[in-house]
Amino acid sequence: MMSFIDRVVSAGSPMAALKRAIQLDEAGEPKRAFALFTRAARAGLPEAQFRVGRAYLKGSGVPVSRRDGAAWLERAAQAGWVEAQTLLATLYLYGLAGRKQKAAVGGPLFARVGAAADEPDYPEALRWARMGAEGGSPEAQALLGYILTSGPEEMRNVEEADAWYEKSAEANCAQGHLGLGLSRLRTARDQPSHALAADSLKKAAEAGLPTALYLLGVMHERGAGVPLDMQEAANCYRQAAEKNVRSAQARWGLALLEGRGVAKNPVEGESWLRRAANAGDREAAALVGDIYARGGELPPNYAEAAIWYNRAAEAGHAAAARALGLLFLTGAGVHRDPEEAGRWFRRAAESGDRQAQADLANLLLTGSGSDDDRRRTRELFEQAAGSGDLVAAFNLGVCLAEGVGVDRDDRRAMLWLRRAADGVVNAQYWFGRMLIEGRGLDADPAEGRIWITRAADSGMSDAQVALAELMLNGTGVPTDHPAALALFRRAAEQGHLGAMFAVGAMLGGGHDVPEDKAEAQTWYRRAAEKGHAHAQMMLGRFLMRGLGGERNDEEARTWLQKAKNQGLEEAGADLARLSEAA
């Protein structure tokens, strides 16, 4: 209900009603103000129409109504009220005016009004923004620049946009400074041009614009146009993160996690990474997955890691897809499922992850996956190999050599393996091995040894074992037992089970190296503890005979039984002899 004074004013001139409404609005009485604004607006005053429209949008003194708000703004805009033109353009840009009913598209420059959005109406946004810009509104000039750079392709005009950004910035509009900074970043190629961009972004950041704060943080982290300053970068990320910039939340979380420019705080860092991940930042989700997979003060939580890796992988993060595949392959935190592992390896491989390509090839070589899986994987490798990817060329060669997704073709396999061997260690090993076996080409043990040696010298344990075996047998190289033992040792120290067993066998006697049964037993034990059946049997024999130290029938029986359980009949015979002796 209007007060006596309000009724008197309302009965007077529309301008008097407008002035009184402004006083009431500033005094915190929006309902009384709205009644007088409406009186003045219906009388045709553009400023009053603008204020009524804005009140409907904000719910100030009246229930929120987007439709009524836009209608009153349009009356004011048609009458030339620049502020109304600018706000109306913003409504159309973010789908808050008009009748199109699709998902809204946001942008980095301008905040939403705060209601559910429909599809942007770029033509109407452009029309009203241009009116406001030409009417002298710095905000409208910045908005027009944004539409001309980020709107539909047919509307874009970068040169005109830059001119409007400059006008807006000259009026010290924060959005104009931001637009100008982004424009300068787009063309920056050296430190001076980056410094110009940073100057504009600083002015926008001083006004508190989140995007400007984030970009300044990136520039300080890289030393682009500003001094390299991790502390200042972290400070910018923190401010932008608190203003809900998703990418800034991820970088601020990482800064806290690793102590980059700020005191290390893993707990708070993980919290910010979670916020960014929940907002859709795939890199942050992958980092949270890494945190749980890696563990720290507490043991790893692979089940939780799988959740975050899945979120990142679904968003297209290749490394997270591979990590998720590895969890399914090993059954860590999820049920073991080679088929699901293959699906995620393929997703990562199709995104260009080379390690995932190798993982996928190795998985299919074990027989996992359907015929269609193998065919699609081979096609993926063939396409990448044709583009010059040496890892893909190696994987394609393996597919052809083993008949994965294609009929076995040793000759074609050798062509691809030879191409890959110039840069891929595994390809050197495979190419050398197939040369020795005479697969796809005439057998050439000497040439094959050269390629396997290259792979062995690069540290590949399988190649070291293969070369050692060639030296033991004198295939393509003179017999050299001491050199073979040295190679077996190198591979064994890397965890190669076959090499551990081979070191034990050579030191156990019968080879052209000094015999050392105690050390032989040590190597048999290392391999046996990792499940090597023949090492388990040999360790049992050493223990039952006391060859490498004191005799221990009870432990010998344990290892012989394990070997027998893996199908070694000889171990069963040893067990029987041990029982007879007892």
VEXSEDO-690245 format. One line per 10 residues: number of its first residue (from 1); their letters; for each residue x, y, z of C-alpha. Coordinates in steps of 0.1 Angstrom, whole numbers, plus 5000, padded with zeros to 4 digits. Layout:
% residues N
NUM = a = X Y Z; ...
This chain:
% residues 582
1 = mmsfidrvvs = 5000 5000 5000; 5013 5035 4990; 5020 5059 5018; 5003 5094 5017; 5035 5110 5004; 5038 5084 4977; 5002 5089 4966; 5007 5126 4964; 5039 5122 4943; 5022 5096 4921
11 = agspmaalkr = 4994 5119 4914; 5019 5146 4903; 5043 5145 4873; 5059 5112 4861; 5093 5127 4866; 5085 5135 4903; 5074 5099 4907; 5107 5087 4892; 5128 5108 4915; 5109 5097 4945
21 = aiqldeagep = 5112 5061 4934; 5150 5064 4931; 5151 5079 4966; 5131 5050 4980; 5151 5024 4962; 5184 5038 4975; 5169 5039 5010; 5162 5002 5008; 5124 5003 5002; 5121 4984 4969
31 = krafalftra = 5083 4977 4971; 5074 5014 4975; 5100 5023 4948; 5086 4998 4924; 5051 5012 4925; 5063 5046 4916; 5087 5033 4890; 5058 5016 4873; 5037 5049 4874; 5066 5067 4857
41 = araglpeaqf = 5073 5039 4832; 5036 5037 4821; 5038 5074 4814; 5066 5067 4789; 5098 5077 4808; 5127 5054 4794; 5147 5055 4826; 5117 5043 4846; 5110 5016 4821; 5146 5005 4824
51 = rvgraylkgs = 5144 5004 4862; 5111 4985 4862; 5126 4959 4838; 5157 4956 4860; 5135 4952 4891; 5116 4923 4875; 5149 4906 4867; 5163 4911 4902; 5131 4904 4920; 5134 4938 4937
61 = gvpvsrrdga = 5100 4948 4951; 5083 4924 4928; 5084 4887 4920; 5111 4877 4895; 5098 4876 4859; 5122 4873 4831; 5095 4879 4805; 5082 4911 4821; 5118 4923 4827; 5128 4919 4791
71 = awleraaqag = 5096 4935 4778; 5101 4967 4799; 5138 4968 4790; 5129 4966 4753; 5105 4996 4757; 5134 5016 4773; 5159 5004 4747; 5136 5014 4718; 5134 5048 4733; 5172 5050 4732
81 = wveaqtllat = 5181 5043 4768; 5216 5030 4765; 5217 5011 4798; 5186 4992 4787; 5201 4984 4753; 5233 4970 4770; 5214 4949 4795; 5190 4937 4768; 5219 4926 4747; 5233 4907 4776
91 = lylyglagrk = 5200 4889 4781; 5198 4878 4745; 5234 4867 4745; 5229 4844 4774; 5195 4831 4763; 5176 4850 4790; 5154 4867 4765; 5135 4854 4735; 5118 4820 4731; 5144 4796 4719
101 = qkaavggplf = 5146 4766 4742; 5180 4750 4740; 5211 4749 4763; 5227 4782 4769; 5262 4791 4759; 5283 4811 4784; 5314 4832 4778; 5344 4844 4796; 5336 4881 4797; 5301 4886 4811
111 = arvgaaadep = 5283 4871 4841; 5249 4855 4838; 5219 4873 4853; 5211 4843 4874; 5181 4825 4859; 5178 4793 4839; 5189 4801 4803; 5177 4792 4769; 5195 4793 4735; 5214 4825 4728
121 = dypealrwar = 5199 4848 4703; 5231 4863 4687; 5214 4885 4660; 5193 4903 4687; 5223 4905 4711; 5244 4920 4683; 5217 4945 4673; 5212 4959 4709; 5249 4958 4717; 5257 4978 4687
131 = mgaeggspea = 5230 5004 4696; 5244 5006 4731; 5280 5008 4719; 5272 5036 4694; 5253 5053 4722; 5286 5055 4741; 5282 5027 4767; 5316 5013 4775; 5300 4981 4788; 5280 4977 4755
141 = qallgyilts = 5313 4984 4735; 5330 4955 4754; 5299 4933 4749; 5299 4941 4712; 5336 4932 4709; 5329 4899 4726; 5301 4890 4702; 5323 4900 4672; 5351 4876 4684; 5331 4847 4700
151 = gpeemrnvee = 5298 4847 4683; 5288 4826 4652; 5314 4825 4625; 5294 4846 4601; 5292 4874 4627; 5329 4876 4635; 5350 4906 4627; 5381 4907 4648; 5394 4940 4636; 5361 4958 4644
161 = adawyeksae = 5360 4939 4678; 5395 4952 4687; 5384 4988 4679; 5354 4985 4703; 5375 4969 4730; 5400 4998 4727; 5371 5024 4730; 5357 5006 4761; 5392 5003 4777; 5398 5041 4771
171 = ancaqghlgl = 5367 5047 4792; 5384 5025 4819; 5357 4998 4816; 5370 4966 4833; 5354 4944 4806; 5370 4965 4779; 5404 4960 4795; 5398 4922 4796; 5387 4921 4760; 5416 4941 4749
181 = glsrlrtard = 5440 4919 4769; 5425 4888 4753; 5428 4904 4719; 5465 4912 4725; 5472 4877 4738; 5458 4863 4706; 5484 4880 4686; 5513 4881 4711; 5545 4865 4698; 5572 4880 4720
191 = qpshalaads = 5578 4895 4755; 5569 4931 4746; 5536 4920 4730; 5528 4898 4760; 5536 4927 4783; 5510 4949 4765; 5484 4921 4770; 5494 4918 4807; 5490 4956 4812; 5453 4953 4801
201 = lkkaaeaglp = 5447 4922 4821; 5461 4938 4852; 5436 4966 4850; 5408 4941 4846; 5422 4921 4875; 5423 4952 4897; 5385 4954 4891; 5382 4918 4903; 5374 4901 4870; 5380 4864 4876
211 = talyllgvmh = 5391 4856 4841; 5417 4883 4842; 5430 4871 4875; 5434 4835 4862; 5451 4846 4830; 5475 4868 4849; 5483 4838 4871; 5492 4817 4840; 5514 4845 4827; 5533 4848 4860
221 = ergagvpldm = 5537 4810 4860; 5552 4811 4826; 5570 4844 4828; 5552 4857 4797; 5551 4895 4796; 5555 4896 4834; 5583 4884 4857; 5582 4847 4864; 5568 4847 4899; 5552 4815 4913
231 = qeaancyrqa = 5541 4833 4944; 5522 4859 4925; 5508 4832 4902; 5495 4813 4932; 5479 4845 4945; 5461 4851 4913; 5449 4815 4911; 5436 4817 4946; 5416 4849 4939; 5401 4835 4907
241 = aeknvrsaqa = 5394 4801 4923; 5374 4818 4951; 5354 4835 4923; 5345 4800 4909; 5368 4799 4879; 5372 4762 4873; 5406 4762 4857; 5419 4784 4885; 5406 4760 4911; 5425 4732 4894
251 = rwglallegr = 5458 4753 4893; 5453 4766 4929; 5447 4730 4941; 5479 4718 4923; 5499 4747 4937; 5488 4737 4973; 5494 4701 4965; 5530 4706 4954; 5539 4738 4972; 5542 4759 4941
261 = gvaknpvege = 5545 4795 4953; 5526 4787 4985; 5531 4766 5016; 5524 4730 5007; 5490 4718 5019; 5480 4685 5003; 5446 4683 5021; 5434 4717 5010; 5450 4712 4976; 5429 4680 4971
271 = swlrraanag = 5398 4699 4982; 5403 4725 4955; 5411 4699 4929; 5379 4681 4939; 5359 4713 4934; 5374 4718 4900; 5368 4682 4890; 5331 4683 4902; 5327 4714 4880; 5339 4694 4850
281 = dreaaalvgd = 5377 4700 4849; 5390 4667 4835; 5427 4675 4844; 5417 4681 4880; 5397 4648 4880; 5428 4629 4867; 5450 4645 4894; 5426 4635 4921; 5427 4600 4907; 5465 4601 4908
291 = iyarggelpp = 5464 4612 4945; 5443 4581 4954; 5462 4557 4932; 5496 4569 4945; 5486 4571 4982; 5508 4589 5006; 5506 4588 5043; 5478 4563 5039; 5477 4533 5016; 5464 4538 4980
301 = nyaeaaiwyn = 5426 4537 4975; 5422 4523 4941; 5384 4522 4943; 5383 4559 4948; 5410 4564 4922; 5388 4545 4897; 5359 4569 4903; 5379 4600 4895; 5398 4584 4866; 5365 4574 4851
311 = raaeaghaaa = 5352 4610 4854; 5383 4623 4836; 5383 4596 4810; 5347 4602 4801; 5356 4638 4795; 5383 4628 4771; 5415 4627 4793; 5437 4601 4775; 5461 4594 4804; 5432 4589 4828
321 = aralgllflt = 5416 4564 4804; 5449 4545 4803; 5451 4545 4841; 5416 4533 4844; 5424 4505 4819; 5453 4494 4840; 5431 4492 4871; 5407 4470 4852; 5436 4449 4839; 5450 4443 4874
331 = gagvhrdpee = 5417 4443 4893; 5429 4471 4916; 5399 4488 4931; 5376 4474 4905; 5367 4439 4893; 5393 4424 4870; 5380 4428 4835; 5404 4426 4805; 5376 4434 4781; 5369 4467 4800
341 = agrwfrraae = 5406 4474 4802; 5409 4470 4764; 5380 4495 4760; 5397 4522 4780; 5431 4514 4764; 5415 4519 4730; 5399 4552 4741; 5433 4565 4752; 5450 4551 4721; 5425 4568 4698
351 = sgdrqaqadl = 5434 4601 4716; 5471 4596 4707; 5484 4580 4739; 5514 4559 4728; 5517 4540 4760; 5480 4530 4757; 5486 4518 4722; 5513 4495 4735; 5491 4483 4764; 5463 4476 4740
361 = anllltgsgs = 5485 4456 4717; 5500 4436 4746; 5465 4429 4759; 5452 4416 4725; 5483 4394 4722; 5471 4375 4753; 5439 4366 4734; 5416 4391 4752; 5390 4410 4732; 5367 4400 4704
371 = dddrrrtrel = 5376 4396 4668; 5360 4430 4662; 5382 4445 4689; 5413 4431 4673; 5403 4443 4639; 5395 4478 4651; 5428 4480 4670; 5448 4469 4640; 5430 4495 4619; 5439 4522 4645
381 = feqaagsgdl = 5476 4512 4644; 5476 4511 4606; 5461 4545 4603; 5486 4560 4628; 5515 4541 4613; 5507 4555 4579; 5510 4590 4593; 5546 4583 4605; 5539 4572 4641; 5568 4547 4648
391 = vaafnlgvcl = 5551 4533 4679; 5520 4525 4659; 5542 4510 4632; 5557 4487 4658; 5523 4477 4671; 5510 4471 4635; 5541 4449 4629; 5533 4428 4660; 5496 4425 4649; 5507 4412 4615
401 = aegvgvdrdd = 5533 4389 4630; 5508 4374 4655; 5477 4376 4634; 5459 4401 4656; 5429 4415 4638; 5443 4403 4604; 5457 4372 4588; 5493 4366 4599; 5517 4381 4574; 5554 4379 4584
411 = rramlwlrra = 5567 4397 4553; 5545 4427 4559; 5552 4425 4596; 5590 4428 4589; 5584 4459 4567; 5567 4477 4595; 5590 4464 4623; 5621 4476 4602; 5605 4510 4598; 5598 4513 4636
421 = adgvvnaqyw = 5632 4499 4646; 5649 4532 4638; 5633 4547 4668; 5615 4521 4689; 5635 4498 4712; 5609 4471 4712; 5608 4470 4674; 5646 4465 4674; 5641 4434 4696; 5613 4420 4675
431 = fgrmliegrg = 5629 4427 4642; 5662 4410 4654; 5644 4380 4668; 5624 4375 4636; 5656 4378 4615; 5672 4350 4636; 5641 4328 4632; 5638 4335 4595; 5603 4349 4597; 5593 4371 4568
441 = ldadpaegri = 5629 4372 4555; 5657 4348 4550; 5673 4339 4584; 5702 4361 4592; 5715 4354 4628; 5744 4379 4626; 5721 4408 4615; 5695 4398 4640; 5721 4398 4668; 5730 4434 4659
451 = witraadsgm = 5694 4446 4663; 5689 4427 4695; 5722 4442 4708; 5709 4477 4701; 5678 4470 4721; 5698 4454 4749; 5722 4484 4751; 5691 4506 4755; 5682 4487 4787; 5654 4464 4774
461 = sdaqvalael = 5655 4434 4797; 5639 4410 4772; 5666 4419 4747; 5693 4414 4772; 5680 4379 4780; 5677 4371 4743; 5713 4383 4736; 5726 4363 4766; 5709 4332 4752; 5726 4338 4718
471 = mlngtgvptd = 5759 4341 4735; 5753 4309 4754; 5744 4290 4722; 5768 4307 4699; 5740 4318 4675; 5751 4346 4653; 5779 4354 4678; 5809 4336 4693; 5800 4317 4725; 5808 4339 4756
481 = hpaalalfrr = 5794 4326 4789; 5808 4354 4811; 5793 4381 4789; 5760 4361 4789; 5760 4360 4827; 5766 4397 4829; 5736 4403 4806; 5714 4379 4826; 5724 4398 4858; 5715 4432 4842
491 = aaeqghlgam = 5680 4419 4833; 5676 4401 4866; 5683 4433 4885; 5654 4449 4865; 5631 4422 4878; 5631 4398 4848; 5621 4364 4862; 5636 4344 4835; 5669 4362 4839; 5669 4355 4877
501 = favgamlggg = 5665 4318 4870; 5692 4319 4843; 5717 4336 4867; 5710 4308 4893; 5714 4281 4866; 5747 4295 4854; 5762 4299 4889; 5749 4265 4899; 5775 4248 4877; 5780 4234 4842
511 = hdvpedkaea = 5789 4267 4825; 5822 4285 4817; 5819 4308 4847; 5830 4303 4883; 5805 4282 4903; 5788 4298 4933; 5760 4276 4946; 5752 4299 4975; 5746 4329 4952; 5728 4305 4928
521 = qtwyrraaek = 5704 4296 4956; 5698 4333 4963; 5688 4340 4927; 5665 4309 4926; 5649 4322 4958; 5642 4356 4943; 5626 4341 4912; 5607 4315 4932; 5592 4341 4955; 5578 4358 4924
531 = ghahaqmmlg = 5562 4325 4912; 5587 4311 4887; 5579 4274 4887; 5613 4260 4877; 5630 4283 4902; 5607 4269 4929; 5618 4234 4919; 5655 4242 4918; 5653 4260 4952; 5636 4229 4966
541 = rflmrglgge = 5664 4207 4952; 5691 4230 4966; 5675 4230 5000; 5669 4192 5002; 5705 4186 4993; 5721 4215 5011; 5738 4227 4979; 5738 4264 4987; 5740 4262 5025; 5724 4241 5052
551 = rndeeartwl = 5699 4214 5043; 5662 4222 5051; 5638 4195 5042; 5607 4213 5055; 5613 4244 5034; 5624 4222 5004; 5591 4204 5006; 5572 4237 5006; 5589 4249 4974; 5587 4216 4956
561 = qkaknqglee = 5550 4214 4963; 5545 4249 4948; 5564 4238 4917; 5543 4207 4915; 5511 4227 4918; 5522 4246 4888; 5524 4214 4868; 5560 4204 4871; 5560 4166 4873; 5598 4165 4881
571 = agadlarlse = 5590 4184 4913; 5565 4157 4922; 5593 4130 4918; 5616 4151 4941; 5588 4153 4967; 5585 4115 4966; 5622 4110 4971; 5622 4135 5000; 5594 4116 5017; 5612 4082 5012
581 = aa = 5644 4097 5027; 5624 4110 5057
